[in-house]
């Protein structure tokens, strides 16, 4: 599992992010505080506090292509 912090600032960011994540067949979770949601679920993402960075957990052994594609959302 690989973990990074992401930021989804607008509704369009969420739509683009979900469409990108949906292309991959491994599980991706978003964790905010004690809540964890499926990153492929728009409704789940909107239930989180999007005003601060969210922890993304990618459950795969080779996330390089995935992280390259979501790079615009990753915060250092």
URTA-V62018 format. One record per backbone hydrogen bond with DSSP energy under -0.5 kcal/mol. CO is the residue of the C=O (numbers start at 0). NH is the residue of the N-H. If there is no record, write none. Layout:
[[CO | NH] [CO | NH]]
This chain:
[[1 | 57] [3 | 55] [4 | 74] [5 | 53] [6 | 8] [9 | 13] [10 | 14] [11 | 15] [12 | 16] [13 | 17] [14 | 18] [15 | 19] [16 | 20] [17 | 21] [19 | 22] [20 | 23] [26 | 58] [27 | 38] [28 | 56] [29 | 36] [30 | 54] [31 | 34] [34 | 31] [36 | 29] [37 | 40] [39 | 41] [40 | 44] [41 | 45] [42 | 46] [43 | 46] [44 | 47] [47 | 49] [48 | 51] [53 | 5] [54 | 30] [55 | 3] [55 | 57] [56 | 28] [56 | 58] [57 | 1] [57 | 59] [62 | 66] [63 | 67] [64 | 68] [65 | 69] [67 | 70] [69 | 72] [69 | 73] [70 | 73] [72 | 6] [74 | 4]]
